[in-house]
Amino acid sequence: MMHWEKSKQIFCGASTLFFGTLAAFILGTLIAGCGYNAGSFRNDSTLKDAPDPPLLTQEYLQETVSGSFGKTIQVRHVTLSGEGMDKIVEVGVDRPATCGNGSVEGIMASSSGKAMAYLFEYPEISRVTVIMYGVDQGINSNEIAVRVVVKRTTAKDIDWSMFGPMTMSSMVDEYYIYPKLQTFPTT
């Protein structure tokens, strides 16, 4: 009988420790917010309770957009034109040397989707164009491999997490891919 009482005490102590730790974790997560800030998500292209994004300048765009495309994609140019609430951004990138024909749409979808989602946080941007140059793998050229254009009116309805190689062409305002690079039929 003595062993049963001792086992019961150990079990109760372990259970108390486990559930106490779990409760403390849940409470801490709720208090800290676990990184979630309801005000930091965009709703109808406006921020609620979040700081304004940095001032939109040509220099800032060049730095930010280059960073959003990562180290494997070389950004050729970033241009900002227009005035007021009708600013247009155009981004030109080189096709990575290691990007095979079957990967062009996937690389374009993942990199341009990430950049566009960020750029449309600026309410004054009315249109974003991303162009990937280089129709042949490993050869830099001025030939357009893929061109994607998204207007603000379209961007507000895009679920950027669904922006992929099979959905991109149907989610954008304008879509062009050099014919030999097309891996998925466009609708």
Secondary structure as UniProt FT lines:
FT   HELIX           2..32
FT   HELIX           33..35
FT   HELIX           38..40
FT   TURN            44..45
FT   HELIX           58..68
FT   STRAND          75..83
FT   TURN            84..85
FT   STRAND          86..94
FT   TURN            97..98
FT   HELIX           101..103
FT   HELIX           104..119
FT   TURN            120..121
FT   TURN            123..124
FT   STRAND          125..133
FT   TURN            137..138
FT   STRAND          144..151
FT   HELIX           152..155
FT   TURN            156..157
FT   HELIX           160..162
FT   TURN            165..167
FT   HELIX           168..171
FT   STRAND          174..177
FT   HELIX           179..181
//
